[in-house]
């Protein structure tokens, strides 16, 4: 339980550190890398980018670009963090193999072997199963309680262990899902600003300002691309992790049901 709380605290601190760090990093990259004078004609960031200079083109996306860059960095960071957490929660072997071995040990009445299998597997499912098996073992030696109360105690232990484990699996997914929604909106906001600038250049009396027109169009297109790309990445990995968590949750439910059913049948 203490390890679960410690892991949750570390994940909470990670969110508080990553978000401002990503924003600061993005601003620095935007100003000193993308906005480097060497990326522009006559070494002047106010002019058009050099032909084929992609960094300068991105810089012309305007002030929305560092915001979108920070959202992308946040998504990448939490995707990596979720990969580590979810894979660790699955344990050392496959879920199906672990459940099969655990069931096999239970069917033989060998609780110690089932508990050892949990120690080898580790992860969230093993932690929940281990709590259920220990309650199972304790209830076998309990003579004062009837079967219904014993089953209720085992179910309660499994539910409490599940309640402790599942929040760690879904933690920080809300950040990825939120970015999936707002990245597109921020991209569209940058697109609107870019089109305003482009039409303002066209509205000038006499010959339109070609530089201002090009800058406005660049701002519109760059922000659209950044916003849609970041949102797509966030949606893909959010659905990926949701599916992984569902499989773990199903494994926990299946293992818990097996423990309760075996106890009911043998006692």
C-alpha positions in Angstrom: 0.0 0.0 0.0 2.8 2.4 0.8 4.5 1.7 -2.5 1.2 2.5 -4.3 0.9 5.8 -2.5 4.5 6.6 -3.2 4.1 5.9 -6.9 1.0 8.0 -7.0 2.8 10.9 -5.3 5.7 10.7 -7.8 3.3 10.7 -10.7 1.6 13.8 -9.3 4.9 15.6 -8.9 5.8 14.6 -12.5 2.7 16.4 -13.8 3.6 19.5 -11.8 7.1 19.5 -13.2 6.6 18.4 -16.8 4.0 21.0 -17.8 5.9 24.2 -16.9 9.2 22.6 -18.0 7.7 21.8 -21.4 6.4 25.4 -21.8 9.7 26.9 -20.9 11.7 24.5 -23.2 9.3 25.3 -26.1 9.7 29.0 -25.7 13.5 28.7 -25.6 13.5 26.5 -28.7 11.1 28.9 -30.5 13.2 31.9 -29.7 16.7 30.7 -30.0 16.5 27.7 -32.5 13.6 28.4 -34.7 14.0 32.2 -34.5 17.8 32.1 -35.1 18.7 34.9 -37.5 20.6 32.4 -39.7 17.2 30.9 -40.7 16.1 34.1 -42.4 16.9 36.4 -45.3 19.5 39.0 -44.4 19.7 37.4 -40.9 16.5 39.2 -40.1 13.7 37.2 -38.4 11.2 39.8 -39.6 11.8 38.8 -43.2 10.9 35.6 -45.0 12.8 32.3 -44.1 15.6 31.2 -46.4 14.3 28.9 -49.2 13.8 25.4 -47.8 14.6 26.4 -44.3 12.0 24.4 -42.3 13.0 25.9 -38.9 12.3 29.4 -40.2 9.0 28.4 -41.7 7.8 27.0 -38.3 9.0 30.2 -36.6 6.6 32.1 -38.9 3.7 30.2 -37.3 3.7 32.9 -34.6 3.3 32.9 -30.8 0.9 29.9 -30.8 3.7 27.7 -32.0 5.6 27.4 -28.6 2.2 26.6 -27.0 1.6 23.8 -29.5 5.2 22.6 -29.1 4.8 22.4 -25.3 1.6 20.4 -25.7 3.4 18.0 -28.0 6.3 17.6 -25.5 3.8 17.0 -22.7 2.1 14.3 -24.7 5.4 12.6 -25.6 6.5 12.7 -21.9 3.3 11.2 -20.6 3.2 8.6 -23.3 6.6 7.4 -22.2 5.6 7.5 -18.6 2.4 5.6 -19.3 4.3 3.0 -21.2 6.5 2.3 -18.3 3.7 2.3 -15.7 1.3 0.1 -17.7 4.0 -2.4 -18.7 5.1 -2.6 -15.0 1.5 -3.1 -13.9 1.1 -6.1 -16.3 3.9 -7.9 -14.5 6.8 -10.1 -15.7 4.7 -12.5 -17.8 1.5 -12.5 -19.8 -1.7 -12.0 -18.0 -3.4 -15.1 -19.4 -0.4 -17.3 -18.4 -0.4 -16.0 -14.9 -4.2 -16.5 -14.4 -3.9 -20.0 -15.8 -1.1 -20.9 -13.4 -2.9 -19.3 -10.5 -6.1 -21.2 -11.3 -4.2 -24.5 -11.6 -2.6 -24.0 -8.2 -6.0 -23.1 -6.7 -7.7 -26.2 -8.2 -5.1 -28.3 -6.5 -5.6 -26.5 -3.2 -2.0 -25.3 -3.2 -2.4 -21.7 -2.0 1.4 -21.4 -1.2 2.2 -22.1 -4.9 -0.4 -19.6 -6.0 1.1 -16.9 -3.7 4.6 -17.7 -5.0 3.3 -17.3 -8.5 2.1 -13.8 -7.6 5.6 -13.0 -6.2 7.1 -14.1 -9.5 4.5 -12.2 -11.7 4.4 -8.9 -9.7 2.4 -6.0 -11.1 -1.1 -4.8 -10.4 -2.9 -8.1 -11.1 -0.5 -10.1 -9.0 -0.9 -7.6 -6.1 -4.7 -7.9 -6.2 -4.6 -11.7 -6.5 -2.0 -11.9 -3.7 -4.3 -9.9 -1.4 -7.2 -12.2 -2.3 -5.2 -15.4 -1.7 -4.0 -14.2 1.7 -7.5 -13.5 2.7 -8.5 -16.9 1.3 -5.8 -18.6 3.4 -6.9 -16.7 6.5 -10.5 -17.5 6.1 -9.7 -21.2 5.7 -8.4 -21.2 9.2 -11.3 -19.2 10.5 -13.9 -21.3 12.3 -16.1 -18.7 13.9 -17.5 -17.3 10.7 -20.0 -18.8 8.3 -19.2 -19.3 4.6 -21.1 -16.1 3.4 -19.1 -13.9 5.8 -15.8 -15.5 4.7 -16.6 -14.9 1.1 -17.6 -11.3 1.9 -14.2 -10.8 3.6 -12.3 -12.2 0.6 -14.3 -10.0 -1.8 -13.7 -7.0 0.3 -9.9 -7.6 0.3 -9.9 -8.0 -3.5 -12.0 -4.9 -4.0 -9.7 -2.8 -1.7 -6.6 -4.0 -3.5 -8.2 -3.2 -6.8 -9.2 0.3 -5.6 -5.5 0.9 -4.7 -4.1 -0.4 -8.0 -6.4 0.9 -10.7 -6.0 4.7 -10.1 -2.3 4.4 -10.8 -3.1 2.9 -14.2 -5.3 5.7 -15.3 -3.4 8.5 -13.7 -2.2 11.2 -16.1 -4.4 9.8 -18.9 -6.7 12.8 -18.3 -3.8 15.1 -19.4 -3.4 13.2 -22.7 -7.1 13.2 -23.3 -7.3 16.9 -22.6 -4.5 17.8 -24.9 -6.2 15.6 -27.6 -9.1 18.1 -27.4 -7.3 21.5 -26.9 -4.4 20.9 -29.4 -6.8 21.1 -32.3 -8.5 24.2 -30.9 -5.1 25.9 -30.3 -4.1 25.1 -33.8 -7.4 26.6 -35.2 -6.8 29.7 -33.0 -3.4 30.1 -34.6 -5.0 29.5 -38.0 -7.5 32.3 -37.4 -4.7 34.7 -36.4 -2.7 33.8 -39.5 -5.7 34.4 -41.8 -6.4 37.7 -40.1 -2.8 38.7 -40.8 -3.1 37.5 -44.4 -6.3 39.3 -45.1 -4.9 42.5 -43.5 -2.0 42.3 -46.0 -4.5 42.0 -48.9 -6.6 44.8 -47.6 -3.8 47.4 -47.9 -4.3 50.1 -50.5 -2.2 49.6 -53.6 0.1 46.6 -53.9 -0.4 44.0 -51.1 2.5 43.4 -48.8 3.8 40.1 -50.1 5.9 39.4 -46.9 3.0 40.0 -44.6 0.7 37.9 -46.8 3.2 35.0 -46.8 3.7 35.3 -43.1 0.0 35.2 -42.4 -0.5 32.1 -44.6 2.5 30.4 -43.0 1.1 31.1 -39.5 -2.2 29.7 -40.5 -0.8 26.5 -42.1 1.9 25.8 -39.5 -0.5 26.1 -36.6 -3.1 23.9 -38.3 -0.5 21.2 -38.9 0.9 21.3 -35.4 -2.5 21.3 -33.8 -3.9 18.4 -35.8 -0.7 16.4 -35.5 -0.5 16.8 -31.7 -4.2 15.9 -31.3 -3.8 12.8 -33.5 -0.9 11.5 -31.5 -2.7 12.1 -28.2 -5.9 10.4 -29.4 -4.0 7.4 -30.7 -2.1 6.8 -27.5 -5.0 7.6 -25.2 -7.1 4.8 -26.9 -4.0 2.5 -26.9 -3.5 2.9 -23.1 -7.3 2.7 -22.4 -7.3 -0.7 -24.2 -4.3 -1.9 -22.2 -5.9 -0.8 -18.9 -9.2 -2.5 -19.8 -7.3 -5.8 -20.4 -5.6 -5.5 -17.0 -8.9 -4.7 -15.3 -10.5 -7.7 -17.0 -7.6 -9.9 -15.8 -8.1 -8.6 -12.2 -11.9 -9.3 -12.3 -11.3 -12.7 -13.8 -8.7 -13.6 -11.1 -10.9 -12.3 -8.3 -13.8 -14.3 -9.5 -11.7 -17.4 -9.7 -10.5 -17.0 -6.1 -14.1 -16.5 -4.8 -15.5 -19.4 -6.8 -12.8 -21.8 -5.7 -13.2 -20.9 -2.0 -17.0 -21.3 -2.3 -16.6 -24.7 -4.0 -14.0 -26.0 -1.5 -15.6 -24.8 1.7 
